[in-house]
Amino acid sequence: MAWTKHFSLLRWARALFSPQLGAWIDSPSALRRFALALALSVIAYTLNAFVSEIRPYNVWGLTYGTLAALLMLGAAFLGIRRRLTKISLKHRLGKAQSWLQFHLYGGALCLLLVFMHTGFRVPHGVLTWWLWLLSIWVTVSGIFGVFLQKWIPKLLASGLAMEVLYERIPELVVEIRERANALMQDATDTLQEFYRNHVAYAFATPQARLIYYVDITGGVQARLKRFEYVRGLLTSEEKDKLHQLEACYKAKLEIDAHYTLQRALRWWTLLHVPASLVLLALLGLHVFAVLYY
């Protein structure tokens, strides 16, 4: 049964690095090339270790460092390509999906080459230490971002009835709050008191809750029990208003779910992109120092 276990691991790896949600096995050739490059790198390093000690400043270390720098620059080109889409299409610079695959696989291979460049030792210089540390951070945060971009859309689609653009969330919250306030203008004291004490706070602002990472519904059934209790105290006309208020409340909870999870994707960019830019700047300084001295 070893082959079935191997296939499962291969399918999981393809799923992790596949750039499109739902296309879990969309580029087996890219994965095979990455696995081959990984194997060749490990073999080359092992053979080099028998021939000579690997240091950042000898021929072996410089070779691995140069390859790592080239891969790092190639992976960084993805951001440039995204901002020059028209030029990329005009000059046929390749599909965005292909560049994303290279960004992911190349970035992972780059980290291995960085380790090989230093002989799998922690560097001592301040500049090289920051380069080493940022390379780890950028790679790990990139893999974490792939996980988020696969998991969050799937989670949102699994239990929510509405799709929401993140940029429109504040506007939608205002619309729902105004509709709820309009319903309560001529409501009975019982319904207005229920609204003030148990519902109004939910319409104030978009609210992020950790529960959405565990339960995409936000425990909606438990929250709606309050509506069931007050329903028995109302007339038929007031029950209709309560039903409309309940619909607004459910919609607000779904908006909060989108707000919580989509915000995580935007926060991820703050973990990954600035560190990547600093890494590129330090890489340029490092290359200049090596060539100059």
Kinemage of the C-alpha trace (Angstrom):
@kinemage 1
@onewidth
@group {chain A} dominant
@subgroup {mainchain}
@vectorlist {calphas} color= white
{ca met a 1} P 0.000 0.000 0.000
{ca ala a 2} L 3.050 2.251 -0.123
{ca trp a 3} L 2.124 3.543 -3.587
{ca thr a 4} L -1.313 4.676 -2.396
{ca lys a 5} L 0.266 6.613 0.459
{ca his a 6} L 2.730 8.175 -1.977
{ca phe a 7} L -0.115 9.154 -4.313
{ca ser a 8} L -2.037 10.751 -1.442
{ca leu a 9} L 0.986 12.827 -0.431
{ca leu a 10} L 1.566 13.849 -4.035
{ca arg a 11} L -2.065 14.867 -4.460
{ca trp a 12} L -1.896 16.892 -1.207
{ca ala a 13} L 1.251 18.681 -2.396
{ca arg a 14} L -0.361 19.520 -5.718
{ca ala a 15} L -3.416 20.797 -3.892
{ca leu a 16} L -1.320 23.011 -1.636
{ca phe a 17} L 0.619 24.688 -4.416
{ca ser a 18} L -2.115 24.774 -7.057
{ca pro a 19} L -2.945 28.442 -7.701
{ca gln a 20} L -6.640 27.938 -8.450
{ca leu a 21} L -9.215 26.857 -5.918
{ca gly a 22} L -10.832 23.664 -7.091
{ca ala a 23} L -8.024 22.839 -9.511
{ca trp a 24} L -6.287 20.639 -6.980
{ca ile a 25} L -4.249 18.658 -9.528
{ca asp a 26} L -3.889 21.236 -12.300
{ca ser a 27} L -0.117 21.223 -12.885
{ca pro a 28} L 1.513 17.839 -12.251
{ca ser a 29} L 4.347 18.759 -14.632
{ca ala a 30} L 5.272 21.781 -12.483
{ca leu a 31} L 5.305 19.610 -9.373
{ca arg a 32} L 7.470 17.009 -11.098
{ca arg a 33} L 9.946 19.678 -12.206
{ca phe a 34} L 10.067 21.054 -8.682
{ca ala a 35} L 10.632 17.581 -7.211
{ca leu a 36} L 13.390 16.933 -9.771
{ca ala a 37} L 15.103 20.252 -9.040
{ca leu a 38} L 14.831 19.549 -5.318
{ca ala a 39} L 16.356 16.080 -5.709
{ca leu a 40} L 19.193 17.345 -7.929
{ca ser a 41} L 19.985 20.110 -5.443
{ca val a 42} L 20.201 17.666 -2.555
{ca ile a 43} L 22.343 15.242 -4.581
{ca ala a 44} L 24.662 18.049 -5.721
{ca tyr a 45} L 25.082 19.314 -2.170
{ca thr a 46} L 25.771 15.813 -0.848
{ca leu a 47} L 28.442 15.173 -3.499
{ca asn a 48} L 29.994 18.601 -2.882
{ca ala a 49} L 30.193 17.892 0.835
{ca phe a 50} L 32.362 14.863 0.100
{ca val a 51} L 34.646 16.830 -2.214
{ca ser a 52} L 35.131 20.016 -0.236
{ca glu a 53} L 33.768 21.985 2.705
{ca ile a 54} L 30.966 24.302 1.605
{ca arg a 55} L 31.317 27.926 2.668
{ca pro a 56} L 29.455 31.020 1.433
{ca tyr a 57} L 32.640 32.472 -0.091
{ca asn a 58} L 34.015 29.398 -1.917
{ca val a 59} L 33.000 28.255 -5.394
{ca trp a 60} L 30.295 25.895 -4.144
{ca gly a 61} L 28.704 28.398 -1.788
{ca leu a 62} L 28.847 31.169 -4.389
{ca thr a 63} L 27.217 28.913 -6.975
{ca tyr a 64} L 24.323 28.066 -4.680
{ca gly a 65} L 24.014 31.689 -3.625
{ca thr a 66} L 23.889 32.875 -7.232
{ca leu a 67} L 21.179 30.341 -8.088
{ca ala a 68} L 19.202 31.399 -5.014
{ca ala a 69} L 19.463 35.073 -6.012
{ca leu a 70} L 18.296 34.337 -9.565
{ca leu a 71} L 15.327 32.344 -8.303
{ca met a 72} L 14.473 35.100 -5.847
{ca leu a 73} L 14.460 37.706 -8.603
{ca gly a 74} L 12.390 35.441 -10.841
{ca ala a 75} L 9.841 34.907 -8.093
{ca ala a 76} L 9.682 38.661 -7.504
{ca phe a 77} L 8.799 39.209 -11.153
{ca leu a 78} L 5.280 37.941 -10.414
{ca gly a 79} L 4.463 41.184 -8.614
{ca ile a 80} L 5.806 43.230 -11.525
{ca arg a 81} L 3.838 41.167 -14.026
{ca arg a 82} L 0.589 41.711 -12.125
{ca arg a 83} L 1.029 45.449 -12.364
{ca leu a 84} L 1.919 45.315 -16.068
{ca thr a 85} L -0.786 42.942 -17.262
{ca lys a 86} L -1.354 44.679 -20.603
{ca ile a 87} L 2.349 44.728 -21.420
{ca ser a 88} L 2.671 41.067 -20.388
{ca leu a 89} L -0.162 40.074 -22.690
{ca lys a 90} L 1.151 42.191 -25.546
{ca his a 91} L 4.634 40.686 -25.383
{ca arg a 92} L 3.395 37.205 -24.461
{ca leu a 93} L 5.373 36.924 -21.246
{ca gly a 94} L 3.502 33.809 -20.202
{ca lys a 95} L 0.305 32.994 -18.391
{ca ala a 96} L -0.273 34.369 -14.916
{ca gln a 97} L -0.857 30.832 -13.665
{ca ser a 98} L 2.568 29.730 -14.896
{ca trp a 99} L 4.230 32.679 -13.178
{ca leu a 100} L 2.373 31.927 -9.970
{ca gln a 101} L 3.537 28.318 -10.095
{ca phe a 102} L 7.113 29.534 -10.587
{ca his a 103} L 6.689 32.014 -7.749
{ca leu a 104} L 5.605 29.258 -5.361
{ca tyr a 105} L 7.938 26.457 -6.392
{ca gly a 106} L 10.853 28.767 -7.133
{ca gly a 107} L 10.463 30.463 -3.763
{ca ala a 108} L 10.520 27.127 -1.941
{ca leu a 109} L 13.585 25.958 -3.886
{ca cys a 110} L 15.252 29.309 -3.245
{ca leu a 111} L 15.127 28.738 0.508
{ca leu a 112} L 16.876 25.380 0.108
{ca leu a 113} L 19.596 27.025 -1.992
{ca val a 114} L 20.032 29.721 0.669
{ca phe a 115} L 20.643 26.990 3.243
{ca met a 116} L 23.059 25.293 0.853
{ca his a 117} L 24.814 28.625 0.266
{ca thr a 118} L 25.566 28.931 3.991
{ca gly a 119} L 26.393 25.234 4.358
{ca phe a 120} L 23.292 24.832 6.533
{ca arg a 121} L 24.904 27.084 9.133
{ca val a 122} L 23.504 30.229 10.721
{ca pro a 123} L 25.448 33.182 9.220
{ca his a 124} L 27.381 35.486 11.544
{ca gly a 125} L 27.320 38.849 9.753
{ca val a 126} L 24.431 41.236 10.397
{ca leu a 127} L 23.485 41.592 6.717
{ca thr a 128} L 23.756 37.887 5.933
{ca trp a 129} L 21.901 37.007 9.127
{ca trp a 130} L 18.970 39.234 8.116
{ca leu a 131} L 19.007 37.781 4.605
{ca trp a 132} L 18.897 34.265 6.018
{ca leu a 133} L 16.127 35.102 8.478
{ca leu a 134} L 13.995 36.997 5.946
{ca ser a 135} L 14.350 34.180 3.411
{ca ile a 136} L 12.805 31.812 5.937
{ca trp a 137} L 10.083 34.300 6.851
{ca val a 138} L 9.114 35.076 3.248
{ca thr a 139} L 9.002 31.400 2.252
{ca val a 140} L 7.021 30.252 5.281
{ca ser a 141} L 4.597 33.172 5.045
{ca gly a 142} L 4.181 32.444 1.325
{ca ile a 143} L 3.249 28.824 2.004
{ca phe a 144} L 0.872 30.028 4.719
{ca gly a 145} L -0.680 32.416 2.204
{ca val a 146} L -1.263 29.566 -0.247
{ca phe a 147} L -3.072 27.690 2.506
{ca leu a 148} L -5.223 30.725 3.318
{ca gln a 149} L -6.106 31.364 -0.321
{ca lys a 150} L -7.259 27.783 -0.699
{ca trp a 151} L -8.955 27.283 2.632
{ca ile a 152} L -10.800 30.596 3.127
{ca pro a 153} L -12.720 30.732 -0.198
{ca lys a 154} L -13.691 27.092 0.243
{ca leu a 155} L -14.854 27.788 3.801
{ca leu a 156} L -16.869 30.832 2.717
{ca ala a 157} L -18.553 28.876 -0.071
{ca ser a 158} L -19.384 25.941 2.190
{ca gly a 159} L -21.831 27.557 4.590
{ca leu a 160} L -22.824 31.046 3.438
{ca ala a 161} L -25.705 31.982 1.143
{ca met a 162} L -24.312 35.326 -0.034
{ca glu a 163} L -21.113 36.509 -1.700
{ca val a 164} L -19.649 39.795 -0.504
{ca leu a 165} L -16.864 41.992 -1.852
{ca tyr a 166} L -14.630 43.077 0.990
{ca glu a 167} L -14.567 46.692 -0.182
{ca arg a 168} L -18.382 46.906 -0.041
{ca ile a 169} L -18.758 45.554 3.498
{ca pro a 170} L -18.992 48.958 5.292
{ca glu a 171} L -21.595 50.122 2.765
{ca leu a 172} L -23.657 46.936 3.168
{ca val a 173} L -23.587 47.208 6.955
{ca val a 174} L -24.963 50.750 6.745
{ca glu a 175} L -27.771 49.578 4.422
{ca ile a 176} L -28.765 46.739 6.744
{ca arg a 177} L -28.645 48.994 9.810
{ca glu a 178} L -30.864 51.598 8.143
{ca arg a 179} L -33.358 48.928 7.117
{ca ala a 180} L -33.452 47.515 10.653
{ca asn a 181} L -33.920 50.991 12.157
{ca ala a 182} L -36.762 51.687 9.717
{ca leu a 183} L -38.511 48.471 10.780
{ca met a 184} L -38.318 49.529 14.429
{ca gln a 185} L -39.680 53.062 13.978
{ca asp a 186} L -43.329 52.163 14.584
{ca ala a 187} L -42.785 48.832 16.366
{ca thr a 188} L -44.236 48.012 19.775
{ca asp a 189} L -42.286 48.687 22.943
{ca thr a 190} L -41.614 44.964 23.366
{ca leu a 191} L -40.022 44.650 19.953
{ca gln a 192} L -38.079 47.892 20.272
{ca glu a 193} L -36.698 46.854 23.648
{ca phe a 194} L -35.661 43.489 22.213
{ca tyr a 195} L -33.973 45.288 19.337
{ca arg a 196} L -32.058 47.694 21.583
{ca asn a 197} L -30.933 45.062 24.068
{ca his a 198} L -30.103 42.097 21.833
{ca val a 199} L -29.760 43.093 18.175
{ca ala a 200} L -28.833 46.744 17.620
{ca tyr a 201} L -25.184 46.305 18.648
{ca ala a 202} L -24.692 43.756 15.859
{ca phe a 203} L -25.567 46.361 13.205
{ca ala a 204} L -23.159 49.007 14.501
{ca thr a 205} L -20.017 48.026 12.560
{ca pro a 206} L -18.477 45.048 10.768
{ca gln a 207} L -17.399 42.697 13.538
{ca ala a 208} L -14.583 40.162 13.299
{ca arg a 209} L -15.082 37.034 15.411
{ca leu a 210} L -12.698 34.135 15.889
{ca ile a 211} L -15.624 31.712 15.887
{ca tyr a 212} L -15.904 32.058 12.089
{ca tyr a 213} L -12.621 30.189 11.719
{ca val a 214} L -14.236 27.221 13.466
{ca asp a 215} L -17.927 27.637 12.610
{ca ile a 216} L -18.627 29.612 9.452
{ca thr a 217} L -22.221 30.261 10.594
{ca gly a 218} L -20.972 32.007 13.722
{ca gly a 219} L -23.214 29.901 15.949
{ca val a 220} L -26.271 31.379 14.251
{ca gln a 221} L -28.732 28.849 15.675
{ca ala a 222} L -27.836 29.733 19.245
{ca arg a 223} L -28.125 33.439 18.446
{ca leu a 224} L -31.561 33.016 16.849
{ca lys a 225} L -33.033 31.469 19.981
{ca arg a 226} L -33.512 35.011 21.259
{ca phe a 227} L -35.869 35.655 18.349
{ca glu a 228} L -37.865 32.512 19.110
{ca tyr a 229} L -38.407 33.616 22.694
{ca val a 230} L -39.753 37.068 21.838
{ca arg a 231} L -41.843 35.764 18.922
{ca gly a 232} L -44.422 34.315 21.304
{ca leu a 233} L -44.997 37.766 22.835
{ca leu a 234} L -45.888 39.509 19.568
{ca thr a 235} L -48.952 39.989 17.381
{ca ser a 236} L -49.086 38.636 13.837
{ca glu a 237} L -48.102 42.017 12.371
{ca glu a 238} L -45.186 42.352 14.778
{ca lys a 239} L -44.089 38.803 14.019
{ca asp a 240} L -43.731 39.794 10.386
{ca lys a 241} L -41.460 42.671 11.417
{ca leu a 242} L -39.496 40.319 13.633
{ca his a 243} L -39.103 37.948 10.694
{ca gln a 244} L -37.689 40.777 8.549
{ca leu a 245} L -35.414 41.840 11.401
{ca glu a 246} L -34.219 38.262 11.734
{ca ala a 247} L -33.391 38.181 8.012
{ca cys a 248} L -31.347 41.381 8.412
{ca tyr a 249} L -29.582 39.868 11.404
{ca lys a 250} L -28.675 36.700 9.489
{ca ala a 251} L -27.361 38.778 6.585
{ca lys a 252} L -25.225 40.816 8.998
{ca leu a 253} L -23.754 37.645 10.501
{ca glu a 254} L -22.792 36.432 7.026
{ca ile a 255} L -21.204 39.801 6.263
{ca asp a 256} L -19.231 39.505 9.501
{ca ala a 257} L -18.029 36.063 8.403
{ca his a 258} L -16.793 37.516 5.107
{ca tyr a 259} L -15.225 40.440 6.946
{ca thr a 260} L -13.374 38.162 9.376
{ca leu a 261} L -12.009 35.710 6.841
{ca gln a 262} L -11.338 38.072 3.943
{ca arg a 263} L -9.519 40.407 6.304
{ca ala a 264} L -7.165 37.538 7.155
{ca leu a 265} L -6.126 37.418 3.487
{ca arg a 266} L -5.394 41.123 3.486
{ca trp a 267} L -3.451 40.936 6.734
{ca trp a 268} L -1.414 38.118 5.206
{ca thr a 269} L -0.122 40.465 2.511
{ca leu a 270} L 1.291 42.679 5.280
{ca leu a 271} L 3.197 39.684 6.600
{ca his a 272} L 4.558 38.664 3.215
{ca val a 273} L 4.920 41.578 0.801
{ca pro a 274} L 6.866 44.162 2.897
{ca ala a 275} L 9.273 41.462 4.089
{ca ser a 276} L 9.751 40.379 0.466
{ca leu a 277} L 10.629 43.931 -0.585
{ca val a 278} L 13.117 44.291 2.266
{ca leu a 279} L 14.615 40.933 1.331
{ca leu a 280} L 15.120 42.071 -2.284
{ca ala a 281} L 16.728 45.320 -1.127
{ca leu a 282} L 19.116 43.469 1.196
{ca leu a 283} L 19.882 40.972 -1.561
{ca gly a 284} L 20.934 43.821 -3.850
{ca leu a 285} L 23.135 45.240 -1.089
{ca his a 286} L 24.636 41.804 -0.454
{ca val a 287} L 25.422 41.227 -4.148
{ca phe a 288} L 26.991 44.690 -4.375
{ca ala a 289} L 29.149 43.995 -1.310
{ca val a 290} L 30.319 40.633 -2.715
{ca leu a 291} L 31.222 42.126 -6.116
{ca tyr a 292} L 32.843 45.262 -4.676
{ca tyr a 293} L 34.956 43.627 -1.993
